[in-house]
């Protein structure tokens, strides 16, 4: 029974990850570089912003794989819980 909950959790996590990747197609971040550090004095330089794009197909495929994990786990549970 513990394995069922783990696989269900993995499926839900994949679905949420896919939804998040579709909602935020583009992630941008800025790097900071420390150029001076003398005692209490500190100077940093802001470098250029980088952009990381995720295709929508990537998010959809993650959602579908999460759904597959949940459906296959439910089918496996249905087969093993048949009363005799």
QUIWOMO-V381188 format. One record per backbone hydrogen bond with DSSP energy under -1.0 kcal/mol. NH is the residue of the N-H (numbers start at 1). CO is the residue of the C=O. Records with the same first field share a line. If there is no record, write none. Layout:
# QUIWOMO-V381188
NH = CO ; CO
This chain:
# QUIWOMO-V381188
5 = 1
6 = 2
7 = 3
8 = 4
9 = 5
10 = 6
11 = 7
12 = 8
13 = 9
14 = 10
15 = 11
16 = 12
17 = 13
18 = 14
19 = 15
20 = 16
21 = 17
22 = 18
23 = 19
24 = 20
27 = 52
29 = 50
33 = 45
35 = 43
36 = 43
38 = 41
41 = 38
43 = 36
45 = 33
47 = 31
50 = 29
52 = 27
54 = 25
59 = 55
60 = 56
61 = 57
62 = 58
63 = 59
64 = 60
65 = 61
66 = 62
67 = 63
68 = 64
69 = 65
70 = 66
71 = 67
72 = 68
73 = 69
74 = 70
75 = 71
76 = 72
77 = 73
78 = 74
79 = 75
80 = 76
81 = 77
